[in-house]
C-alpha cells in the first residue's frame, strides 16, 4: 500500500472535435465540443457541456466552466475566467441546475484577464482586458471596466 497522493494529469478526454483543431498541452478538456478550426492554447481548462464555435481562438491560462457556449470566430484572450456559480448563498452551490448560463455570440473578442459571469453577450462585442461582465450585453459595442460598461457603439 502506497502513501503517494492521487495525482491527476491534465488531459483531453471525451472531446468532440471538428476538423483542423489545435490543442496545445498541457490542457484539461473533457466532455466538451470544439468546432472546425478551433485553437486552444496551453494551460486551458474547458469543462463538460461547453461548446466552442468554429474558428474561435482560446488563449493560454483560460478557464471555461461547465455549460458555456462560445460562438464562431471569437477571440478569448489570455487568462479569461468564466464563472457560472454566483455563490448566492455565500458558498459554492453543488446543484448544477442552479448555475447560470453563459453564452457568447459570434465574433466576440474578450481581452486578457477578463471575467465573464453568468450572462449572455450578443454578436460582435469587444470586452476590454481586465473587465468584469456582470450583466448581459445586447448591443454591439466596446465594453470595459468593473462592472463592464459600454464605451462606444460599433456599427451593426
Phi and psi in radians as a Rosetta constraint file:
Dihedral C 1 N 2 CA 2 C 2 CIRCULARHARMONIC -1.771 0.35
Dihedral N 2 CA 2 C 2 N 3 CIRCULARHARMONIC 2.527 0.35
Dihedral C 2 N 3 CA 3 C 3 CIRCULARHARMONIC -1.668 0.35
Dihedral N 3 CA 3 C 3 N 4 CIRCULARHARMONIC 0.173 0.35
Dihedral C 3 N 4 CA 4 C 4 CIRCULARHARMONIC -1.150 0.35
Dihedral N 4 CA 4 C 4 N 5 CIRCULARHARMONIC 2.515 0.35
Dihedral C 4 N 5 CA 5 C 5 CIRCULARHARMONIC -1.183 0.35
Dihedral N 5 CA 5 C 5 N 6 CIRCULARHARMONIC 2.765 0.35
Dihedral C 5 N 6 CA 6 C 6 CIRCULARHARMONIC -1.441 0.35
Dihedral N 6 CA 6 C 6 N 7 CIRCULARHARMONIC 1.748 0.35
Dihedral C 6 N 7 CA 7 C 7 CIRCULARHARMONIC -1.562 0.35
Dihedral N 7 CA 7 C 7 N 8 CIRCULARHARMONIC 2.236 0.35
Dihedral C 7 N 8 CA 8 C 8 CIRCULARHARMONIC -1.802 0.35
Dihedral N 8 CA 8 C 8 N 9 CIRCULARHARMONIC 2.463 0.35
Dihedral C 8 N 9 CA 9 C 9 CIRCULARHARMONIC -1.923 0.35
Dihedral N 9 CA 9 C 9 N 10 CIRCULARHARMONIC 2.541 0.35
Dihedral C 9 N 10 CA 10 C 10 CIRCULARHARMONIC -1.025 0.35
Dihedral N 10 CA 10 C 10 N 11 CIRCULARHARMONIC 2.475 0.35
Dihedral C 10 N 11 CA 11 C 11 CIRCULARHARMONIC -2.727 0.35
Dihedral N 11 CA 11 C 11 N 12 CIRCULARHARMONIC 2.874 0.35
Dihedral C 11 N 12 CA 12 C 12 CIRCULARHARMONIC -2.043 0.35
Dihedral N 12 CA 12 C 12 N 13 CIRCULARHARMONIC 1.956 0.35
Dihedral C 12 N 13 CA 13 C 13 CIRCULARHARMONIC -2.466 0.35
Dihedral N 13 CA 13 C 13 N 14 CIRCULARHARMONIC 2.449 0.35
Dihedral C 13 N 14 CA 14 C 14 CIRCULARHARMONIC 0.938 0.35
Dihedral N 14 CA 14 C 14 N 15 CIRCULARHARMONIC 0.788 0.35
Dihedral C 14 N 15 CA 15 C 15 CIRCULARHARMONIC -1.888 0.35
Dihedral N 15 CA 15 C 15 N 16 CIRCULARHARMONIC 2.245 0.35
Dihedral C 15 N 16 CA 16 C 16 CIRCULARHARMONIC -1.584 0.35
Dihedral N 16 CA 16 C 16 N 17 CIRCULARHARMONIC 2.120 0.35
Dihedral C 16 N 17 CA 17 C 17 CIRCULARHARMONIC -2.138 0.35
Dihedral N 17 CA 17 C 17 N 18 CIRCULARHARMONIC 2.589 0.35
Dihedral C 17 N 18 CA 18 C 18 CIRCULARHARMONIC -1.471 0.35
Dihedral N 18 CA 18 C 18 N 19 CIRCULARHARMONIC -2.807 0.35
Dihedral C 18 N 19 CA 19 C 19 CIRCULARHARMONIC -1.435 0.35
Dihedral N 19 CA 19 C 19 N 20 CIRCULARHARMONIC 2.638 0.35
Dihedral C 19 N 20 CA 20 C 20 CIRCULARHARMONIC 0.995 0.35
Dihedral N 20 CA 20 C 20 N 21 CIRCULARHARMONIC 0.672 0.35
Dihedral C 20 N 21 CA 21 C 21 CIRCULARHARMONIC -1.493 0.35
Dihedral N 21 CA 21 C 21 N 22 CIRCULARHARMONIC 2.396 0.35
Dihedral C 21 N 22 CA 22 C 22 CIRCULARHARMONIC -2.072 0.35
Dihedral N 22 CA 22 C 22 N 23 CIRCULARHARMONIC 2.210 0.35
Dihedral C 22 N 23 CA 23 C 23 CIRCULARHARMONIC -2.235 0.35
Dihedral N 23 CA 23 C 23 N 24 CIRCULARHARMONIC 2.009 0.35
Dihedral C 23 N 24 CA 24 C 24 CIRCULARHARMONIC -1.523 0.35
Dihedral N 24 CA 24 C 24 N 25 CIRCULARHARMONIC 2.383 0.35
Dihedral C 24 N 25 CA 25 C 25 CIRCULARHARMONIC -1.607 0.35
Dihedral N 25 CA 25 C 25 N 26 CIRCULARHARMONIC 2.673 0.35
Dihedral C 25 N 26 CA 26 C 26 CIRCULARHARMONIC -1.368 0.35
Dihedral N 26 CA 26 C 26 N 27 CIRCULARHARMONIC 2.546 0.35
Dihedral C 26 N 27 CA 27 C 27 CIRCULARHARMONIC -2.582 0.35
Dihedral N 27 CA 27 C 27 N 28 CIRCULARHARMONIC 2.682 0.35
Dihedral C 27 N 28 CA 28 C 28 CIRCULARHARMONIC -2.213 0.35
Dihedral N 28 CA 28 C 28 N 29 CIRCULARHARMONIC 1.713 0.35
Dihedral C 28 N 29 CA 29 C 29 CIRCULARHARMONIC -2.182 0.35
Dihedral N 29 CA 29 C 29 N 30 CIRCULARHARMONIC 2.305 0.35
Dihedral C 29 N 30 CA 30 C 30 CIRCULARHARMONIC -2.619 0.35
Dihedral N 30 CA 30 C 30 N 31 CIRCULARHARMONIC 2.434 0.35
Dihedral C 30 N 31 CA 31 C 31 CIRCULARHARMONIC 0.847 0.35
Dihedral N 31 CA 31 C 31 N 32 CIRCULARHARMONIC 0.750 0.35
Dihedral C 31 N 32 CA 32 C 32 CIRCULARHARMONIC -2.189 0.35
Dihedral N 32 CA 32 C 32 N 33 CIRCULARHARMONIC 3.124 0.35
Dihedral C 32 N 33 CA 33 C 33 CIRCULARHARMONIC -2.295 0.35
Dihedral N 33 CA 33 C 33 N 34 CIRCULARHARMONIC 2.295 0.35
Dihedral C 33 N 34 CA 34 C 34 CIRCULARHARMONIC -2.098 0.35
Dihedral N 34 CA 34 C 34 N 35 CIRCULARHARMONIC 2.204 0.35
Dihedral C 34 N 35 CA 35 C 35 CIRCULARHARMONIC -1.328 0.35
Dihedral N 35 CA 35 C 35 N 36 CIRCULARHARMONIC 3.114 0.35
Dihedral C 35 N 36 CA 36 C 36 CIRCULARHARMONIC -0.999 0.35
Dihedral N 36 CA 36 C 36 N 37 CIRCULARHARMONIC 2.426 0.35
Dihedral C 36 N 37 CA 37 C 37 CIRCULARHARMONIC 1.196 0.35
Dihedral N 37 CA 37 C 37 N 38 CIRCULARHARMONIC 0.322 0.35
Dihedral C 37 N 38 CA 38 C 38 CIRCULARHARMONIC -1.304 0.35
Dihedral N 38 CA 38 C 38 N 39 CIRCULARHARMONIC 2.463 0.35
Dihedral C 38 N 39 CA 39 C 39 CIRCULARHARMONIC -2.021 0.35
Dihedral N 39 CA 39 C 39 N 40 CIRCULARHARMONIC 2.236 0.35
Dihedral C 39 N 40 CA 40 C 40 CIRCULARHARMONIC -2.115 0.35
Dihedral N 40 CA 40 C 40 N 41 CIRCULARHARMONIC 2.079 0.35
Dihedral C 40 N 41 CA 41 C 41 CIRCULARHARMONIC -1.350 0.35
Dihedral N 41 CA 41 C 41 N 42 CIRCULARHARMONIC 3.056 0.35
Dihedral C 41 N 42 CA 42 C 42 CIRCULARHARMONIC -1.225 0.35
Dihedral N 42 CA 42 C 42 N 43 CIRCULARHARMONIC 2.744 0.35
Dihedral C 42 N 43 CA 43 C 43 CIRCULARHARMONIC 1.073 0.35
Dihedral N 43 CA 43 C 43 N 44 CIRCULARHARMONIC 0.619 0.35
Dihedral C 43 N 44 CA 44 C 44 CIRCULARHARMONIC -1.828 0.35
Dihedral N 44 CA 44 C 44 N 45 CIRCULARHARMONIC 2.459 0.35
Dihedral C 44 N 45 CA 45 C 45 CIRCULARHARMONIC -2.081 0.35
Dihedral N 45 CA 45 C 45 N 46 CIRCULARHARMONIC 2.274 0.35
Dihedral C 45 N 46 CA 46 C 46 CIRCULARHARMONIC -2.215 0.35
Dihedral N 46 CA 46 C 46 N 47 CIRCULARHARMONIC 2.076 0.35
Dihedral C 46 N 47 CA 47 C 47 CIRCULARHARMONIC -1.560 0.35
Dihedral N 47 CA 47 C 47 N 48 CIRCULARHARMONIC 3.036 0.35
Dihedral C 47 N 48 CA 48 C 48 CIRCULARHARMONIC -1.052 0.35
Dihedral N 48 CA 48 C 48 N 49 CIRCULARHARMONIC 2.714 0.35
Dihedral C 48 N 49 CA 49 C 49 CIRCULARHARMONIC 1.060 0.35
Dihedral N 49 CA 49 C 49 N 50 CIRCULARHARMONIC 0.388 0.35
Dihedral C 49 N 50 CA 50 C 50 CIRCULARHARMONIC -1.753 0.35
Dihedral N 50 CA 50 C 50 N 51 CIRCULARHARMONIC 2.603 0.35
Dihedral C 50 N 51 CA 51 C 51 CIRCULARHARMONIC -2.278 0.35
Dihedral N 51 CA 51 C 51 N 52 CIRCULARHARMONIC 2.299 0.35
Dihedral C 51 N 52 CA 52 C 52 CIRCULARHARMONIC -2.033 0.35
Dihedral N 52 CA 52 C 52 N 53 CIRCULARHARMONIC 2.125 0.35
Dihedral C 52 N 53 CA 53 C 53 CIRCULARHARMONIC -1.284 0.35
Dihedral N 53 CA 53 C 53 N 54 CIRCULARHARMONIC 2.813 0.35
Dihedral C 53 N 54 CA 54 C 54 CIRCULARHARMONIC -0.947 0.35
Dihedral N 54 CA 54 C 54 N 55 CIRCULARHARMONIC 2.448 0.35
Dihedral C 54 N 55 CA 55 C 55 CIRCULARHARMONIC 1.330 0.35
Dihedral N 55 CA 55 C 55 N 56 CIRCULARHARMONIC 0.089 0.35
Dihedral C 55 N 56 CA 56 C 56 CIRCULARHARMONIC -1.459 0.35
Dihedral N 56 CA 56 C 56 N 57 CIRCULARHARMONIC 2.512 0.35
Dihedral C 56 N 57 CA 57 C 57 CIRCULARHARMONIC -2.017 0.35
Dihedral N 57 CA 57 C 57 N 58 CIRCULARHARMONIC 2.226 0.35
Dihedral C 57 N 58 CA 58 C 58 CIRCULARHARMONIC -2.030 0.35
Dihedral N 58 CA 58 C 58 N 59 CIRCULARHARMONIC 2.010 0.35
Dihedral C 58 N 59 CA 59 C 59 CIRCULARHARMONIC -1.441 0.35
Dihedral N 59 CA 59 C 59 N 60 CIRCULARHARMONIC 3.016 0.35
Dihedral C 59 N 60 CA 60 C 60 CIRCULARHARMONIC -1.014 0.35
Dihedral N 60 CA 60 C 60 N 61 CIRCULARHARMONIC 2.709 0.35
Dihedral C 60 N 61 CA 61 C 61 CIRCULARHARMONIC 1.083 0.35
Dihedral N 61 CA 61 C 61 N 62 CIRCULARHARMONIC 0.473 0.35
Dihedral C 61 N 62 CA 62 C 62 CIRCULARHARMONIC -1.696 0.35
Dihedral N 62 CA 62 C 62 N 63 CIRCULARHARMONIC 2.515 0.35
Dihedral C 62 N 63 CA 63 C 63 CIRCULARHARMONIC -2.055 0.35
Dihedral N 63 CA 63 C 63 N 64 CIRCULARHARMONIC 2.078 0.35
Dihedral C 63 N 64 CA 64 C 64 CIRCULARHARMONIC -2.009 0.35
Dihedral N 64 CA 64 C 64 N 65 CIRCULARHARMONIC 1.894 0.35
Dihedral C 64 N 65 CA 65 C 65 CIRCULARHARMONIC -1.310 0.35
Dihedral N 65 CA 65 C 65 N 66 CIRCULARHARMONIC 3.067 0.35
Dihedral C 65 N 66 CA 66 C 66 CIRCULARHARMONIC -0.987 0.35
Dihedral N 66 CA 66 C 66 N 67 CIRCULARHARMONIC 2.367 0.35
Dihedral C 66 N 67 CA 67 C 67 CIRCULARHARMONIC 1.384 0.35
Dihedral N 67 CA 67 C 67 N 68 CIRCULARHARMONIC 0.268 0.35
Dihedral C 67 N 68 CA 68 C 68 CIRCULARHARMONIC -1.444 0.35
Dihedral N 68 CA 68 C 68 N 69 CIRCULARHARMONIC 2.421 0.35
Dihedral C 68 N 69 CA 69 C 69 CIRCULARHARMONIC -2.070 0.35
Dihedral N 69 CA 69 C 69 N 70 CIRCULARHARMONIC 2.084 0.35
Dihedral C 69 N 70 CA 70 C 70 CIRCULARHARMONIC -1.997 0.35
Dihedral N 70 CA 70 C 70 N 71 CIRCULARHARMONIC 2.299 0.35
Dihedral C 70 N 71 CA 71 C 71 CIRCULARHARMONIC -1.265 0.35
Dihedral N 71 CA 71 C 71 N 72 CIRCULARHARMONIC -2.893 0.35
Dihedral C 71 N 72 CA 72 C 72 CIRCULARHARMONIC -1.467 0.35
Dihedral N 72 CA 72 C 72 N 73 CIRCULARHARMONIC 2.591 0.35
Dihedral C 72 N 73 CA 73 C 73 CIRCULARHARMONIC 0.964 0.35
Dihedral N 73 CA 73 C 73 N 74 CIRCULARHARMONIC 0.694 0.35
Dihedral C 73 N 74 CA 74 C 74 CIRCULARHARMONIC -1.648 0.35
Dihedral N 74 CA 74 C 74 N 75 CIRCULARHARMONIC 2.815 0.35
Dihedral C 74 N 75 CA 75 C 75 CIRCULARHARMONIC -2.199 0.35
Dihedral N 75 CA 75 C 75 N 76 CIRCULARHARMONIC 2.130 0.35
Dihedral C 75 N 76 CA 76 C 76 CIRCULARHARMONIC -1.987 0.35
Dihedral N 76 CA 76 C 76 N 77 CIRCULARHARMONIC 1.994 0.35
Dihedral C 76 N 77 CA 77 C 77 CIRCULARHARMONIC -1.221 0.35
Dihedral N 77 CA 77 C 77 N 78 CIRCULARHARMONIC -3.139 0.35
Dihedral C 77 N 78 CA 78 C 78 CIRCULARHARMONIC -1.156 0.35
Dihedral N 78 CA 78 C 78 N 79 CIRCULARHARMONIC 2.392 0.35
Dihedral C 78 N 79 CA 79 C 79 CIRCULARHARMONIC 1.191 0.35
Dihedral N 79 CA 79 C 79 N 80 CIRCULARHARMONIC 0.424 0.35
Dihedral C 79 N 80 CA 80 C 80 CIRCULARHARMONIC -1.349 0.35
Dihedral N 80 CA 80 C 80 N 81 CIRCULARHARMONIC 2.387 0.35
Dihedral C 80 N 81 CA 81 C 81 CIRCULARHARMONIC -2.041 0.35
Dihedral N 81 CA 81 C 81 N 82 CIRCULARHARMONIC 2.283 0.35
Dihedral C 81 N 82 CA 82 C 82 CIRCULARHARMONIC -1.890 0.35
Dihedral N 82 CA 82 C 82 N 83 CIRCULARHARMONIC 2.353 0.35
Dihedral C 82 N 83 CA 83 C 83 CIRCULARHARMONIC -2.353 0.35
Dihedral N 83 CA 83 C 83 N 84 CIRCULARHARMONIC 2.249 0.35
Dihedral C 83 N 84 CA 84 C 84 CIRCULARHARMONIC -2.023 0.35
Dihedral N 84 CA 84 C 84 N 85 CIRCULARHARMONIC -0.126 0.35
Dihedral C 84 N 85 CA 85 C 85 CIRCULARHARMONIC -1.810 0.35
Dihedral N 85 CA 85 C 85 N 86 CIRCULARHARMONIC 1.991 0.35
Dihedral C 85 N 86 CA 86 C 86 CIRCULARHARMONIC -1.549 0.35
Dihedral N 86 CA 86 C 86 N 87 CIRCULARHARMONIC 0.119 0.35
Dihedral C 86 N 87 CA 87 C 87 CIRCULARHARMONIC 0.916 0.35
Dihedral N 87 CA 87 C 87 N 88 CIRCULARHARMONIC 0.711 0.35
Dihedral C 87 N 88 CA 88 C 88 CIRCULARHARMONIC -1.022 0.35
Dihedral N 88 CA 88 C 88 N 89 CIRCULARHARMONIC -0.502 0.35
Dihedral C 88 N 89 CA 89 C 89 CIRCULARHARMONIC -1.739 0.35
Dihedral N 89 CA 89 C 89 N 90 CIRCULARHARMONIC 0.267 0.35
Dihedral C 89 N 90 CA 90 C 90 CIRCULARHARMONIC 1.477 0.35
Dihedral N 90 CA 90 C 90 N 91 CIRCULARHARMONIC 0.146 0.35
Dihedral C 90 N 91 CA 91 C 91 CIRCULARHARMONIC -2.721 0.35
Dihedral N 91 CA 91 C 91 N 92 CIRCULARHARMONIC 2.841 0.35
Dihedral C 91 N 92 CA 92 C 92 CIRCULARHARMONIC -1.028 0.35
Dihedral N 92 CA 92 C 92 N 93 CIRCULARHARMONIC 2.491 0.35
Dihedral C 92 N 93 CA 93 C 93 CIRCULARHARMONIC -1.889 0.35
Dihedral N 93 CA 93 C 93 N 94 CIRCULARHARMONIC 2.003 0.35
Dihedral C 93 N 94 CA 94 C 94 CIRCULARHARMONIC -1.289 0.35
Dihedral N 94 CA 94 C 94 N 95 CIRCULARHARMONIC -0.157 0.35
Dihedral C 94 N 95 CA 95 C 95 CIRCULARHARMONIC -1.424 0.35
Dihedral N 95 CA 95 C 95 N 96 CIRCULARHARMONIC 1.783 0.35
Dihedral C 95 N 96 CA 96 C 96 CIRCULARHARMONIC -0.949 0.35
Dihedral N 96 CA 96 C 96 N 97 CIRCULARHARMONIC -0.628 0.35
Dihedral C 96 N 97 CA 97 C 97 CIRCULARHARMONIC -1.126 0.35
Dihedral N 97 CA 97 C 97 N 98 CIRCULARHARMONIC -0.278 0.35
Dihedral C 97 N 98 CA 98 C 98 CIRCULARHARMONIC -1.580 0.35
Dihedral N 98 CA 98 C 98 N 99 CIRCULARHARMONIC -0.182 0.35
Dihedral C 98 N 99 CA 99 C 99 CIRCULARHARMONIC -1.268 0.35
Dihedral N 99 CA 99 C 99 N 100 CIRCULARHARMONIC 2.590 0.35
Dihedral C 99 N 100 CA 100 C 100 CIRCULARHARMONIC -1.307 0.35
Dihedral N 100 CA 100 C 100 N 101 CIRCULARHARMONIC 2.867 0.35
Dihedral C 100 N 101 CA 101 C 101 CIRCULARHARMONIC -1.777 0.35
Dihedral N 101 CA 101 C 101 N 102 CIRCULARHARMONIC 2.455 0.35
Dihedral C 101 N 102 CA 102 C 102 CIRCULARHARMONIC -2.141 0.35
Dihedral N 102 CA 102 C 102 N 103 CIRCULARHARMONIC 2.168 0.35
Dihedral C 102 N 103 CA 103 C 103 CIRCULARHARMONIC -2.361 0.35
Dihedral N 103 CA 103 C 103 N 104 CIRCULARHARMONIC 2.229 0.35
Dihedral C 103 N 104 CA 104 C 104 CIRCULARHARMONIC -1.952 0.35
Dihedral N 104 CA 104 C 104 N 105 CIRCULARHARMONIC 2.356 0.35
Dihedral C 104 N 105 CA 105 C 105 CIRCULARHARMONIC -1.282 0.35
Dihedral N 105 CA 105 C 105 N 106 CIRCULARHARMONIC -2.884 0.35
Dihedral C 105 N 106 CA 106 C 106 CIRCULARHARMONIC -1.423 0.35
Dihedral N 106 CA 106 C 106 N 107 CIRCULARHARMONIC 2.672 0.35
Dihedral C 106 N 107 CA 107 C 107 CIRCULARHARMONIC 1.006 0.35
Dihedral N 107 CA 107 C 107 N 108 CIRCULARHARMONIC 0.669 0.35
Dihedral C 107 N 108 CA 108 C 108 CIRCULARHARMONIC -1.690 0.35
Dihedral N 108 CA 108 C 108 N 109 CIRCULARHARMONIC 2.362 0.35
Dihedral C 108 N 109 CA 109 C 109 CIRCULARHARMONIC -2.027 0.35
Dihedral N 109 CA 109 C 109 N 110 CIRCULARHARMONIC 2.248 0.35
Dihedral C 109 N 110 CA 110 C 110 CIRCULARHARMONIC -2.090 0.35
Dihedral N 110 CA 110 C 110 N 111 CIRCULARHARMONIC 2.109 0.35
Dihedral C 110 N 111 CA 111 C 111 CIRCULARHARMONIC -1.244 0.35
Dihedral N 111 CA 111 C 111 N 112 CIRCULARHARMONIC 2.799 0.35
Dihedral C 111 N 112 CA 112 C 112 CIRCULARHARMONIC -0.959 0.35
Dihedral N 112 CA 112 C 112 N 113 CIRCULARHARMONIC 2.504 0.35
Dihedral C 112 N 113 CA 113 C 113 CIRCULARHARMONIC 1.106 0.35
Dihedral N 113 CA 113 C 113 N 114 CIRCULARHARMONIC 0.317 0.35
Dihedral C 113 N 114 CA 114 C 114 CIRCULARHARMONIC -1.331 0.35
Dihedral N 114 CA 114 C 114 N 115 CIRCULARHARMONIC 2.743 0.35
Dihedral C 114 N 115 CA 115 C 115 CIRCULARHARMONIC -2.114 0.35
Dihedral N 115 CA 115 C 115 N 116 CIRCULARHARMONIC 2.213 0.35
Dihedral C 115 N 116 CA 116 C 116 CIRCULARHARMONIC -1.971 0.35
Dihedral N 116 CA 116 C 116 N 117 CIRCULARHARMONIC 1.966 0.35
Dihedral C 116 N 117 CA 117 C 117 CIRCULARHARMONIC -1.522 0.35
Dihedral N 117 CA 117 C 117 N 118 CIRCULARHARMONIC -3.061 0.35
Dihedral C 117 N 118 CA 118 C 118 CIRCULARHARMONIC -1.169 0.35
Dihedral N 118 CA 118 C 118 N 119 CIRCULARHARMONIC 1.515 0.35
Dihedral C 118 N 119 CA 119 C 119 CIRCULARHARMONIC -2.488 0.35
Dihedral N 119 CA 119 C 119 N 120 CIRCULARHARMONIC 3.098 0.35
Dihedral C 119 N 120 CA 120 C 120 CIRCULARHARMONIC -2.116 0.35
Dihedral N 120 CA 120 C 120 N 121 CIRCULARHARMONIC 2.391 0.35
Dihedral C 120 N 121 CA 121 C 121 CIRCULARHARMONIC -2.164 0.35
Dihedral N 121 CA 121 C 121 N 122 CIRCULARHARMONIC 2.205 0.35
Dihedral C 121 N 122 CA 122 C 122 CIRCULARHARMONIC -1.285 0.35
Dihedral N 122 CA 122 C 122 N 123 CIRCULARHARMONIC 3.016 0.35
Dihedral C 122 N 123 CA 123 C 123 CIRCULARHARMONIC -1.032 0.35
Dihedral N 123 CA 123 C 123 N 124 CIRCULARHARMONIC 2.586 0.35
Dihedral C 123 N 124 CA 124 C 124 CIRCULARHARMONIC 1.295 0.35
Dihedral N 124 CA 124 C 124 N 125 CIRCULARHARMONIC 0.352 0.35
Dihedral C 124 N 125 CA 125 C 125 CIRCULARHARMONIC -1.619 0.35
Dihedral N 125 CA 125 C 125 N 126 CIRCULARHARMONIC 2.547 0.35
Dihedral C 125 N 126 CA 126 C 126 CIRCULARHARMONIC -2.014 0.35
Dihedral N 126 CA 126 C 126 N 127 CIRCULARHARMONIC 2.213 0.35
Dihedral C 126 N 127 CA 127 C 127 CIRCULARHARMONIC -1.913 0.35
Dihedral N 127 CA 127 C 127 N 128 CIRCULARHARMONIC 2.162 0.35
Dihedral C 127 N 128 CA 128 C 128 CIRCULARHARMONIC -1.210 0.35
Dihedral N 128 CA 128 C 128 N 129 CIRCULARHARMONIC 2.700 0.35
Dihedral C 128 N 129 CA 129 C 129 CIRCULARHARMONIC -0.987 0.35
Dihedral N 129 CA 129 C 129 N 130 CIRCULARHARMONIC 2.413 0.35
Dihedral C 129 N 130 CA 130 C 130 CIRCULARHARMONIC 1.327 0.35
Dihedral N 130 CA 130 C 130 N 131 CIRCULARHARMONIC 0.038 0.35
Dihedral C 130 N 131 CA 131 C 131 CIRCULARHARMONIC -1.285 0.35
Dihedral N 131 CA 131 C 131 N 132 CIRCULARHARMONIC 2.746 0.35
Dihedral C 131 N 132 CA 132 C 132 CIRCULARHARMONIC -2.142 0.35
Dihedral N 132 CA 132 C 132 N 133 CIRCULARHARMONIC 1.975 0.35
Dihedral C 132 N 133 CA 133 C 133 CIRCULARHARMONIC -1.617 0.35
Dihedral N 133 CA 133 C 133 N 134 CIRCULARHARMONIC 1.939 0.35
Dihedral C 133 N 134 CA 134 C 134 CIRCULARHARMONIC -1.887 0.35
Dihedral N 134 CA 134 C 134 N 135 CIRCULARHARMONIC -0.239 0.35
Dihedral C 134 N 135 CA 135 C 135 CIRCULARHARMONIC -2.338 0.35
Dihedral N 135 CA 135 C 135 N 136 CIRCULARHARMONIC 2.670 0.35
Dihedral C 135 N 136 CA 136 C 136 CIRCULARHARMONIC -1.052 0.35
Dihedral N 136 CA 136 C 136 N 137 CIRCULARHARMONIC 2.584 0.35
Dihedral C 136 N 137 CA 137 C 137 CIRCULARHARMONIC -2.012 0.35
Dihedral N 137 CA 137 C 137 N 138 CIRCULARHARMONIC 2.131 0.35
Dihedral C 137 N 138 CA 138 C 138 CIRCULARHARMONIC -2.026 0.35
Dihedral N 138 CA 138 C 138 N 139 CIRCULARHARMONIC -0.010 0.35
Dihedral C 138 N 139 CA 139 C 139 CIRCULARHARMONIC -2.182 0.35
Dihedral N 139 CA 139 C 139 N 140 CIRCULARHARMONIC 2.273 0.35
Dihedral C 139 N 140 CA 140 C 140 CIRCULARHARMONIC -1.068 0.35
Dihedral N 140 CA 140 C 140 N 141 CIRCULARHARMONIC 2.246 0.35
Dihedral C 140 N 141 CA 141 C 141 CIRCULARHARMONIC 3.080 0.35
Dihedral N 141 CA 141 C 141 N 142 CIRCULARHARMONIC -3.044 0.35
Dihedral C 141 N 142 CA 142 C 142 CIRCULARHARMONIC -1.823 0.35
Dihedral N 142 CA 142 C 142 N 143 CIRCULARHARMONIC 2.216 0.35
Dihedral C 142 N 143 CA 143 C 143 CIRCULARHARMONIC -2.165 0.35
Dihedral N 143 CA 143 C 143 N 144 CIRCULARHARMONIC 2.501 0.35
Dihedral C 143 N 144 CA 144 C 144 CIRCULARHARMONIC -2.757 0.35
Dihedral N 144 CA 144 C 144 N 145 CIRCULARHARMONIC 2.845 0.35
Dihedral C 144 N 145 CA 145 C 145 CIRCULARHARMONIC 1.871 0.35
Dihedral N 145 CA 145 C 145 N 146 CIRCULARHARMONIC -3.103 0.35
Dihedral C 145 N 146 CA 146 C 146 CIRCULARHARMONIC -2.357 0.35
Dihedral N 146 CA 146 C 146 N 147 CIRCULARHARMONIC 1.783 0.35
Dihedral C 146 N 147 CA 147 C 147 CIRCULARHARMONIC -1.305 0.35
Dihedral N 147 CA 147 C 147 N 148 CIRCULARHARMONIC 2.727 0.35
Dihedral C 147 N 148 CA 148 C 148 CIRCULARHARMONIC -1.103 0.35
Dihedral N 148 CA 148 C 148 N 149 CIRCULARHARMONIC 2.315 0.35
Dihedral C 148 N 149 CA 149 C 149 CIRCULARHARMONIC -2.262 0.35
Dihedral N 149 CA 149 C 149 N 150 CIRCULARHARMONIC 2.794 0.35
Dihedral C 149 N 150 CA 150 C 150 CIRCULARHARMONIC -1.201 0.35
Dihedral N 150 CA 150 C 150 N 151 CIRCULARHARMONIC 2.143 0.35
Dihedral C 150 N 151 CA 151 C 151 CIRCULARHARMONIC -1.641 0.35
Dihedral N 151 CA 151 C 151 N 152 CIRCULARHARMONIC -0.733 0.35
Dihedral C 151 N 152 CA 152 C 152 CIRCULARHARMONIC -2.776 0.35
Dihedral N 152 CA 152 C 152 N 153 CIRCULARHARMONIC 2.583 0.35
Dihedral C 152 N 153 CA 153 C 153 CIRCULARHARMONIC -1.361 0.35
Dihedral N 153 CA 153 C 153 N 154 CIRCULARHARMONIC 2.635 0.35
Dihedral C 153 N 154 CA 154 C 154 CIRCULARHARMONIC -1.971 0.35
Dihedral N 154 CA 154 C 154 N 155 CIRCULARHARMONIC 2.628 0.35
Dihedral C 154 N 155 CA 155 C 155 CIRCULARHARMONIC -1.014 0.35
Dihedral N 155 CA 155 C 155 N 156 CIRCULARHARMONIC 2.388 0.35
